[in-house]
Amino acid sequence: MRADLLTEPVPGLDDVLAAVDAFDRALVPGLLRPQPAAAAALAELASAVSGTPLAGRVAEAAEKTAAGAAGEDHFAVLAAARTALLGAAHDALADRADEAAGRTRLATAGPGNGAGAAPNLLAAARSWLCDLARAGWEGIDHDLVSGAAPVVSALLPEPALRRLAALLDGFAAELAASCPGTALDRVPVRRWADLWARGMILTQPGATGAPATGTATGRLLPLGVDLHEHATAVQAQVHAVFEPSDGTPPRLVRASVSAPKPDTVVGAGGWQLLRPHMALLAAVGEGLSMDLADMPVTAEGDLIWDDDHARPGAPADPFATARVALADVVYAPAAPLDRHPARIAAPVLVTGYTVEQRDGATAFLLAGHRLPVDTDRIPAASPLTPASVAASGACIGLLRWDAGAFHLQPLAVETTVKKKAVALHAGAWAGGTTDKAGAKAEKAATDAVAVLRERAGKLLRR
């Protein structure tokens, strides 16, 4: 790991992010009657893409918007310009991460099949998003935000549009919890602009199509599990090395499983909701590889998991896999519309570091260079803790970029417990556990889930 490369400035990155930030700030008061500061931000966005094929259309959209005469097409062009700039930032940062890890990226994947999306539903979603842009985050109220409800209800029955439906549903819920906008003390400027622009892009014809897929046959060697938990949903994403049976180079892949949940189910309860849907979680908990046969996989390296195409294999130690295989893996880049700095999550093995703890923050020092460690991402339902990270000597983690710097999210560490060398994993309880603390958490979660299922059954019987 070349930690020095992770701390060096990326040429042009600050200029790109400055243009994006300026546009994002313009969305706070809204684009119905832009003030001089907003007009300057729109001009800055147009200038940032002046050397690209988008230049003419973005310049026109910026001019129309600054004059208060923008239509839906103009807002869509502005969202496209913002997305393109963040895509360029993603590529520059991914190149830097590849150089630091000594990794090879495959050719960019082409678009999937976007046929079949209902244009009237896309137009309804786009109209609501444009109303948001005109009002701005300071102008949101319950009447405006509630306009998303019928749109989401119409989108959900269409499988190809559920991604857009989920985004709009979650976005509307966040906005509703923040109404009225005039009373907000703090606006999540970048986040809401991300969600708005993403929604606008997904309302364009062809953007919501299914990704191109192939099949994968070979051996899957798990590296670690990244758990994402929300009040109403939980997702586990397994990062792994896939060794194809045809002898081609090993590649990095992901396998994800999601489940809805009530906000009272937390911690180990999330694992219980996910286990029935993916046998891979049990294999991760038991330290096993998986043998795949014709498992569907997207061009971006996401396995579309189906238990019928997998069976447990031989024992596989993630740290052995990382030490042997990570140096030679290749990986597929993000899909064109998914390129964003927040999407960077590169599995790496870090060794030979010393731990620095200062003001409650943890960092690894590698050859005199500081790599911040994001211990806040460690799931509560696991034996991995910030203390064990601080006492570790080797770490498998995800290299991410956030708040202007690269960070490491720990997935597993090698450390010493009671004078014995052990490996602690964030996904160790994914398939169940006999660990004392884990068993206690499992029992509490089992009781909570059982009560909720009983109540749900009573409601359904009525």
C-alpha positions as CSV (number, residue, x, y, z in Angstrom):
1,M,0.0,0.0,0.0
2,R,1.5,3.3,-1.1
3,A,0.0,5.6,1.6
4,D,2.0,8.5,0.3
5,L,-0.1,8.6,-2.9
6,L,-3.3,8.8,-0.8
7,T,-2.2,12.0,0.8
8,E,-0.9,13.8,-2.3
9,P,-3.3,16.3,-4.0
10,V,-5.1,15.1,-7.1
11,P,-4.7,17.6,-9.9
12,G,-7.9,19.5,-10.8
13,L,-10.0,17.8,-8.1
14,D,-10.4,21.0,-6.0
15,D,-11.6,23.0,-9.0
16,V,-14.2,20.3,-9.9
17,L,-15.5,20.0,-6.4
18,A,-15.7,23.8,-6.0
19,A,-17.9,24.0,-9.1
20,V,-20.2,21.3,-7.7
21,D,-20.3,23.0,-4.3
22,A,-21.3,26.3,-5.8
23,F,-24.2,24.7,-7.7
24,D,-25.3,22.8,-4.6
25,R,-25.4,26.1,-2.6
26,A,-27.6,27.6,-5.4
27,L,-30.2,24.8,-4.7
28,V,-30.6,26.0,-1.1
29,P,-32.6,29.1,-1.8
30,G,-34.0,27.6,-5.0
31,L,-33.8,28.3,-8.7
32,L,-37.2,30.0,-9.3
33,R,-35.7,33.5,-9.1
34,P,-32.0,33.1,-8.8
35,Q,-30.0,35.8,-7.0
36,P,-26.7,37.0,-8.3
37,A,-24.7,34.4,-6.2
38,A,-26.8,31.6,-7.8
39,A,-26.3,33.0,-11.3
40,A,-22.6,33.1,-10.7
41,A,-22.7,29.5,-9.5
42,L,-24.5,28.4,-12.6
43,A,-21.9,30.2,-14.8
44,E,-19.2,28.4,-12.8
45,L,-20.8,25.0,-13.5
46,A,-21.0,25.8,-17.2
47,S,-17.4,26.9,-17.2
48,A,-16.3,23.7,-15.6
49,V,-17.7,21.6,-18.5
50,S,-16.8,24.1,-21.2
51,G,-14.3,21.7,-22.8
52,T,-16.7,18.8,-23.0
53,P,-19.6,17.8,-25.4
54,L,-22.0,19.1,-22.8
55,A,-20.7,22.7,-23.1
56,G,-23.3,24.2,-25.4
57,R,-26.4,22.7,-23.7
58,V,-25.1,23.5,-20.2
59,A,-24.3,27.1,-21.1
60,E,-27.8,27.5,-22.4
61,A,-29.4,25.8,-19.4
62,A,-27.3,28.0,-17.0
63,E,-28.4,31.1,-18.9
64,K,-32.1,30.2,-18.9
65,T,-32.0,29.2,-15.2
66,A,-30.2,32.4,-14.2
67,A,-33.0,34.4,-16.0
68,G,-35.7,32.4,-14.1
69,A,-37.0,30.8,-17.4
70,A,-35.7,27.3,-17.0
71,G,-37.8,24.3,-18.0
72,E,-37.5,20.6,-17.1
73,D,-35.0,19.9,-19.8
74,H,-32.7,22.7,-18.5
75,F,-32.8,21.3,-15.0
76,A,-32.0,17.8,-16.4
77,V,-29.0,19.3,-18.2
78,L,-27.7,20.9,-15.1
79,A,-28.1,17.6,-13.2
80,A,-26.2,15.9,-16.0
81,A,-23.3,18.5,-15.8
82,R,-23.1,18.0,-12.0
83,T,-23.1,14.2,-12.4
84,A,-20.4,14.4,-15.1
85,L,-18.1,16.5,-12.9
86,L,-18.5,14.1,-9.9
87,G,-17.9,11.2,-12.3
88,A,-14.6,12.8,-13.4
89,A,-13.7,13.3,-9.7
90,H,-14.6,9.6,-9.1
91,D,-12.3,8.5,-12.0
92,A,-9.4,10.6,-10.8
93,L,-9.7,9.3,-7.2
94,A,-10.2,5.7,-8.4
95,D,-7.0,6.0,-10.5
96,R,-5.1,7.3,-7.4
97,A,-6.5,4.4,-5.3
98,D,-5.5,1.9,-8.0
99,E,-2.0,3.3,-8.1
100,A,-1.7,3.1,-4.3
101,A,-2.9,-0.5,-4.2
102,G,-1.1,-1.6,-7.4
103,R,-4.4,-2.7,-8.9
104,T,-5.7,-3.0,-12.5
105,R,-9.1,-1.7,-13.6
106,L,-10.9,-3.4,-16.5
107,A,-12.4,-1.5,-19.4
108,T,-15.5,0.6,-18.7
109,A,-18.7,-1.3,-18.9
110,G,-21.3,-0.3,-21.4
111,P,-24.9,0.7,-20.5
112,G,-27.6,-1.9,-19.8
113,N,-30.9,-2.3,-21.4
114,G,-33.1,0.7,-20.7
115,A,-36.1,-0.3,-22.8
116,G,-39.6,-0.6,-21.4
117,A,-39.7,2.2,-18.8
118,A,-43.0,4.1,-18.7
119,P,-42.4,7.6,-20.0
120,N,-45.4,9.1,-18.2
121,L,-44.2,7.9,-14.8
122,L,-40.7,9.2,-15.5
123,A,-42.2,12.6,-16.5
124,A,-44.2,12.7,-13.2
125,A,-41.1,12.0,-11.1
126,R,-39.1,14.6,-13.1
127,S,-41.8,17.2,-12.6
128,W,-41.8,16.8,-8.8
129,L,-38.0,17.0,-8.7
130,C,-38.1,20.2,-10.8
131,D,-40.6,21.7,-8.4
132,L,-38.1,21.0,-5.6
133,A,-35.3,22.7,-7.5
134,R,-37.5,25.8,-8.0
135,A,-38.5,26.0,-4.3
136,G,-35.1,25.1,-3.0
137,W,-34.4,23.4,0.3
138,E,-35.3,26.6,2.2
139,G,-38.7,26.6,0.5
140,I,-39.9,23.0,1.1
141,D,-43.1,22.4,2.9
142,H,-45.4,19.5,3.5
143,D,-47.6,20.2,0.5
144,L,-44.6,20.2,-1.8
145,V,-43.0,17.1,-0.3
146,S,-46.3,15.1,-0.2
147,G,-46.4,15.4,-4.0
148,A,-43.9,12.5,-4.1
149,A,-46.4,10.0,-2.6
150,P,-48.6,9.4,-5.7
151,V,-45.5,9.3,-7.9
152,V,-43.8,6.7,-5.7
153,S,-47.0,4.6,-5.6
154,A,-47.1,4.6,-9.3
155,L,-43.5,3.7,-9.8
156,L,-43.3,0.8,-7.3
157,P,-45.3,-1.7,-9.4
158,E,-42.8,-1.4,-12.3
159,P,-39.7,-3.5,-11.6
160,A,-37.5,-1.4,-13.8
161,L,-38.5,1.7,-11.9
162,R,-38.1,0.5,-8.3
163,R,-34.7,1.9,-8.0
164,L,-36.0,5.4,-8.8
165,A,-39.1,4.8,-6.5
166,A,-36.8,3.8,-3.5
167,L,-34.7,6.9,-4.0
168,L,-37.7,9.3,-4.2
169,D,-39.4,7.6,-1.3
170,G,-36.3,8.0,1.0
171,F,-35.6,11.5,-0.3
172,A,-39.2,12.6,0.4
173,A,-39.1,11.1,3.9
174,E,-35.9,13.1,4.7
175,L,-37.4,16.3,3.4
176,A,-40.7,15.7,5.2
177,A,-38.8,15.3,8.5
178,S,-37.1,18.6,7.8
179,C,-40.2,20.7,6.9
180,P,-40.6,23.6,6.9
181,G,-37.3,24.5,5.2
182,T,-37.3,28.0,6.6
183,A,-36.8,26.6,10.1
184,L,-33.8,24.5,9.2
185,D,-30.6,25.3,11.2
186,R,-28.5,23.2,9.0
187,V,-29.1,22.0,5.4
188,P,-27.3,18.8,4.2
189,V,-26.3,20.6,1.0
190,R,-24.2,17.9,-0.7
191,R,-26.5,15.0,0.3
192,W,-29.7,16.5,-0.9
193,A,-28.1,17.8,-4.1
194,D,-26.7,14.2,-4.7
195,L,-30.2,12.8,-4.2
196,W,-31.8,15.4,-6.4
197,A,-29.3,15.0,-9.3
198,R,-29.5,11.2,-9.0
199,G,-33.2,11.3,-9.3
200,M,-33.1,13.6,-12.3
201,I,-30.7,11.3,-14.1
202,L,-32.9,8.3,-13.4
203,T,-35.9,10.0,-14.9
204,Q,-34.2,10.1,-18.3
205,P,-35.2,7.5,-20.8
206,G,-32.8,4.5,-20.8
207,A,-31.3,5.3,-17.4
208,T,-33.3,2.8,-15.4
209,G,-32.6,-0.3,-17.4
210,A,-31.2,-3.5,-16.0
211,P,-27.4,-3.8,-16.1
212,A,-25.8,-6.1,-18.6
213,T,-25.2,-9.5,-17.0
214,G,-23.1,-12.6,-17.6
215,T,-22.4,-15.7,-15.5
216,A,-19.7,-16.7,-13.1
217,T,-18.3,-20.2,-12.5
218,G,-15.5,-20.7,-10.1
219,R,-14.4,-20.2,-6.5
220,L,-15.6,-17.3,-4.3
221,L,-13.2,-16.2,-1.5
222,P,-14.9,-13.8,0.9
223,L,-12.8,-10.9,2.3
224,G,-15.4,-9.2,4.6
225,V,-18.9,-7.8,5.0
226,D,-20.0,-4.2,4.9
227,L,-23.3,-3.8,6.8
228,H,-25.6,-0.9,5.9
229,E,-28.4,-0.2,8.3
230,H,-31.3,2.3,8.0
231,A,-34.3,2.7,10.2
232,T,-36.5,0.8,7.8
233,A,-34.0,-1.3,5.8
234,V,-30.8,-3.3,6.3
235,Q,-28.2,-4.5,3.7
236,A,-25.1,-6.7,3.9
237,Q,-22.6,-6.4,1.1
238,V,-20.0,-9.1,0.9
239,H,-16.7,-8.2,-0.8
240,A,-14.8,-11.1,-2.2
241,V,-12.2,-12.4,-4.6
242,F,-13.6,-14.6,-7.4
243,E,-11.3,-17.1,-9.1
244,P,-12.9,-18.1,-12.4
245,S,-12.7,-21.8,-13.4
246,D,-11.4,-20.9,-16.9
247,G,-8.1,-19.7,-15.5
248,T,-8.6,-16.0,-16.2
249,P,-7.2,-13.5,-13.6
250,P,-9.0,-13.4,-10.2
251,R,-11.3,-10.4,-9.9
252,L,-13.0,-8.4,-7.1
253,V,-16.8,-8.9,-6.8
254,R,-19.6,-8.0,-4.5
255,A,-22.7,-9.9,-3.4
256,S,-25.5,-8.0,-1.6
257,V,-28.7,-8.9,0.2
258,S,-31.3,-6.5,1.5
259,A,-34.4,-6.7,3.7
260,P,-37.0,-4.3,5.0
261,K,-37.2,-3.9,8.8
262,P,-39.0,-2.0,11.5
263,D,-36.9,0.6,13.4
264,T,-37.1,-1.5,16.6
265,V,-35.0,-4.2,15.0
266,V,-31.3,-3.3,15.4
267,G,-27.9,-4.9,15.8
268,A,-28.0,-8.7,15.5
269,G,-31.6,-8.5,14.5
270,G,-30.5,-7.3,11.1
271,W,-28.4,-10.4,10.5
272,Q,-31.5,-12.5,11.4
273,L,-33.6,-10.8,8.7
274,L,-30.9,-11.2,6.1
275,R,-29.7,-14.8,6.7
276,P,-32.7,-16.6,5.1
277,H,-32.0,-14.8,1.8
278,M,-28.4,-15.6,1.3
279,A,-26.4,-18.8,2.1
280,L,-23.2,-16.8,1.6
281,L,-23.6,-15.1,5.0
282,A,-23.4,-18.5,6.7
283,A,-20.3,-19.3,4.8
284,V,-18.7,-16.0,5.8
285,G,-19.5,-16.7,9.5
286,E,-18.0,-20.2,9.2
287,G,-14.9,-19.1,7.3
288,L,-15.7,-21.0,4.1
289,S,-15.3,-20.4,0.4
290,M,-18.2,-20.9,-2.0
291,D,-18.2,-22.8,-5.3
292,L,-20.3,-20.9,-7.9
293,A,-21.8,-22.4,-11.0
294,D,-23.3,-20.0,-13.6
295,M,-24.0,-17.4,-11.0
296,P,-25.5,-14.2,-12.7
297,V,-23.1,-11.3,-12.5
298,T,-23.2,-7.8,-13.8
299,A,-20.5,-6.1,-15.8
300,E,-19.7,-4.0,-12.7
301,G,-18.8,-7.1,-10.7
302,D,-22.1,-7.4,-8.6
303,L,-23.2,-11.0,-8.2
304,I,-27.0,-11.3,-8.5
305,W,-27.1,-13.9,-5.8
306,D,-29.1,-17.1,-6.1
307,D,-28.5,-19.9,-3.6
308,D,-29.2,-22.5,-6.4
309,H,-26.0,-21.5,-8.1
310,A,-23.7,-21.8,-5.1
311,R,-22.6,-24.4,-2.6
312,P,-20.2,-24.2,0.4
313,G,-16.6,-24.9,-0.4
314,A,-13.3,-25.5,1.5
315,P,-12.2,-23.3,4.5
316,A,-10.9,-20.0,3.4
317,D,-9.1,-17.5,5.6
318,P,-9.8,-13.9,4.5
319,F,-6.3,-12.7,5.6
320,A,-4.7,-15.5,3.6
321,T,-6.8,-14.6,0.6
322,A,-5.9,-11.0,1.0
323,R,-2.2,-11.7,1.3
324,V,-2.1,-14.1,-1.7
325,A,-4.8,-12.8,-4.1
326,L,-5.3,-9.1,-3.6
327,A,-2.0,-8.2,-5.3
328,D,-3.1,-9.7,-8.6
329,V,-6.8,-9.0,-8.8
330,V,-8.5,-7.0,-11.4
331,Y,-11.9,-5.3,-11.0
332,A,-14.6,-3.8,-13.1
333,P,-15.3,0.0,-12.9
334,A,-18.5,1.5,-11.8
335,A,-21.3,1.9,-14.4
336,P,-21.1,5.3,-16.2
337,L,-24.1,6.7,-14.3
338,D,-22.9,5.4,-10.9
339,R,-19.6,7.2,-10.9
340,H,-19.4,9.3,-7.7
341,P,-16.6,9.7,-5.1
342,A,-18.9,8.2,-2.5
343,R,-19.1,4.9,-4.5
344,I,-15.3,4.2,-4.1
345,A,-14.9,1.2,-1.8
346,A,-11.7,-0.6,-2.7
347,P,-10.8,-3.7,-0.6
348,V,-7.2,-3.5,0.6
349,L,-4.9,-5.2,3.0
350,V,-2.9,-2.8,5.3
351,T,0.1,-4.1,7.3
352,G,3.2,-2.7,8.9
353,Y,1.5,0.3,10.5
354,T,1.5,2.0,13.8
355,V,-1.8,3.2,15.4
356,E,-2.3,6.9,16.3
357,Q,-5.2,8.0,18.4
358,R,-5.8,11.7,18.8
359,D,-9.0,13.5,19.9
360,G,-11.1,10.4,19.7
361,A,-10.0,9.7,16.1
362,T,-7.9,6.7,14.9
363,A,-5.4,6.6,12.1
364,F,-2.8,4.2,10.8
365,L,0.7,5.6,10.2
366,L,2.4,4.0,7.2
367,A,5.9,5.1,6.5
368,G,5.2,8.4,8.1
369,H,2.0,9.0,6.2
370,R,-1.3,9.2,8.0
371,L,-4.4,7.1,6.8
372,P,-7.5,8.0,8.8
373,V,-9.6,5.0,10.0
374,D,-13.4,5.3,10.0
375,T,-14.3,3.2,13.1
376,D,-17.8,4.7,13.1
377,R,-18.7,2.3,10.2
378,I,-18.0,-0.8,12.3
379,P,-21.4,-2.6,12.9
380,A,-22.5,-2.9,16.5
381,A,-23.4,-6.6,15.9
382,S,-19.9,-7.9,15.5
383,P,-16.8,-8.8,17.6
384,L,-14.9,-6.1,15.8
385,T,-14.6,-2.9,17.9
386,P,-12.7,0.4,17.7
387,A,-10.5,-0.9,20.6
388,S,-9.5,-4.0,18.6
389,V,-8.7,-1.9,15.6
390,A,-6.4,0.2,17.7
391,A,-4.6,-2.9,19.0
392,S,-4.3,-4.5,15.6
393,G,-1.3,-5.4,13.4
394,A,-3.0,-6.1,10.1
395,C,-6.3,-4.9,8.7
396,I,-8.5,-5.7,5.7
397,G,-10.6,-2.7,4.9
398,L,-12.4,-0.7,2.3
399,L,-10.5,2.3,1.0
400,R,-13.1,5.2,0.7
401,W,-12.9,8.9,0.0
402,D,-14.9,11.3,2.1
403,A,-14.7,14.9,3.3
404,G,-11.7,15.6,1.1
405,A,-9.5,12.7,2.1
406,F,-9.1,8.9,1.8
407,H,-10.2,6.9,4.8
408,L,-10.1,3.2,5.7
409,Q,-13.2,1.4,6.8
410,P,-12.1,-1.8,8.8
411,L,-13.7,-5.1,7.8
412,A,-11.4,-7.4,9.8
413,V,-8.2,-7.1,11.9
414,E,-5.6,-9.4,13.2
415,T,-4.9,-8.6,16.9
416,T,-3.9,-10.2,20.2
417,V,-6.5,-11.2,22.8
418,K,-5.3,-12.7,26.1
419,K,-1.9,-13.3,24.6
420,K,-3.4,-15.2,21.7
421,A,-3.4,-14.1,18.0
422,V,-6.9,-13.8,16.7
423,A,-8.7,-12.4,13.7
424,L,-11.9,-10.3,14.3
425,H,-14.4,-9.7,11.5
426,A,-17.2,-7.2,11.1
427,G,-19.3,-10.0,9.5
428,A,-18.4,-12.8,12.0
429,W,-21.9,-12.9,13.3
430,A,-23.5,-12.9,9.9
431,G,-24.3,-16.6,10.0
432,G,-24.9,-16.9,13.7
433,T,-22.4,-17.2,16.6
434,T,-21.7,-19.1,19.8
435,D,-19.6,-16.2,21.1
436,K,-20.9,-15.1,24.5
437,A,-21.6,-11.5,23.6
438,G,-22.9,-12.5,20.2
439,A,-25.2,-15.2,21.6
440,K,-26.7,-12.7,24.1
441,A,-27.3,-10.2,21.3
442,E,-28.9,-13.0,19.2
443,K,-31.3,-13.9,21.9
444,A,-32.5,-10.4,22.4
445,A,-32.9,-9.9,18.7
446,T,-34.7,-13.2,18.3
447,D,-37.2,-12.2,21.0
448,A,-37.8,-8.8,19.3
449,V,-38.3,-10.4,15.9
450,A,-40.6,-13.1,17.2
451,V,-42.9,-10.5,18.9
452,L,-43.1,-8.4,15.7
453,R,-43.8,-11.5,13.6
454,E,-46.6,-12.5,16.0
455,R,-48.2,-9.1,15.8
456,A,-47.9,-9.0,12.0
457,G,-49.5,-12.4,11.8
458,K,-52.5,-11.2,14.0
459,L,-52.9,-8.1,11.8
460,L,-52.9,-10.2,8.6
461,R,-55.4,-12.7,10.0
462,R,-57.8,-9.8,10.7
